[in-house]
Amino acid sequence: MSTVGAGLRRVADLLAGAGIGDAPREASMLLAEALGVERDRLALRRDELLDAEALARAEALAARRAGGEPMSHIRGWREFWGRRFKVDARVLDPRPETEVLVAAALEEPFGDVLDLGSGSGCILLTLLAERQQARGVGTDVSGAALEVARENARALGLERRAGFIETDWCAGLRGRFDLIVSNPPYIAEAEMAGLQRELAHEPRGALTDGGDGLSAYRAIAGGLGDRLAKGGRVLVEIGPTQGRAVSALFDAVGLADIRVLPDLDGRDRVVAARG
């Protein structure tokens, strides 16, 4: 029987051997998951004995990670804006860059939010959690994704203020919204082969439109006339080379105050506009 510290080194070696970056950090996540404890408690338990079953569970998790499965799928959740969201193969894994969109949305008041291509619901639910008087609707063409979003809404106590509709972008919706947000599939089909292997575990339709990466923005821009309130805001996440093209689409439908916002690495990340 080994110690927790020795088990941690064993798992880190397995990950490092598979080419996983920052293996010690990821090993601590996996061992904590296997033990059913918070990761920050491991340091206090390094000298405790680690039973063989727990080590075997950690090694099995490490094998999944070494095979390219995302950490969020292994643990079943991803932290986003300080909250835990359920994540699995039915939805896009929330990423830190998307918090740029959330931060921009929170800069001004809003009452009614529409989240197009909601996926896990992380954007809509974060906005509603931060603005307790707001209500919102999330749409997605994937009913399976919306099952995850509804679970997240219940877990956060937001099911009374968040509704989810299975539809293609704005199709069949009624009413107008003073804030419309989206993180649509924006990776061009030609770029898919060069992506990280972890993305193979995420729904392809949430990553790429199968074409030039801009078809979702065309659909969103085309539906804004009936859904965006006068003076309302639109914020969409983009790929780092798409700022000019998406801005042109928004300009063509009469939006104003069009801006391209950078992420923390200085790359174009969000296009913001006003109706």
JONOR-V71687 format. One record per backbone hydrogen bond with DSSP energy under -1.0 kcal/mol. CO is the residue of the C=O (numbers start at 1). NH is the residue of the N-H. Records with the same first field share a line. If there is no record, write none. Layout:
CO->NH + NH
//
This chain:
2->50
3->7
4->8
5->9
6->10
7->11
8->12
9->13
10->14
11->15
12->16
13->17
15->20
16->19
22->26
23->27
24->28
25->29
26->30
27->31
28->32
29->33
30->34
31->35
32->36 + 37
38->41
39->42
42->45
45->48
46->5
48->4
51->55
52->56
53->57
54->58
55->59
56->60
57->61
58->62
59->63
60->64
61->65
62->66
63->67
64->69
65->68
70->74
71->75
72->76
76->87
78->85
80->83
83->80
85->78
88->91
95->98
96->99
97->100
98->102
99->103
100->104
101->105
102->106
104->107
111->135
112->179
113->137
114->181
115->139
118->121
121->125
122->126
123->127
124->128
125->129
126->130
127->131
131->134
135->113
136->163
137->115
138->165
139->117 + 118
140->167
142->146
143->147
144->148
145->149
146->150
147->151
148->152
149->153
150->154
151->155
152->156
153->158
154->157
158->161 + 162
161->136
163->138
165->140
168->171
170->173
177->229
178->233
179->114
180->235
181->116
182->237
188->191
189->192
191->194
192->195
196->199
197->200
198->201
199->202
203->206
204->207 + 208
207->187
211->189
214->218
215->219
216->220
217->221
218->222
219->223
224->228
227->177
229->232
232->275
233->180
234->273
235->182
236->271
239->242
242->246
243->247
244->248
245->249
246->250
247->251
248->252
250->255
251->254
256->274
259->272
261->269 + 270
263->266
267->263
269->238
270->261
271->236
272->259
273->234
274->256
//
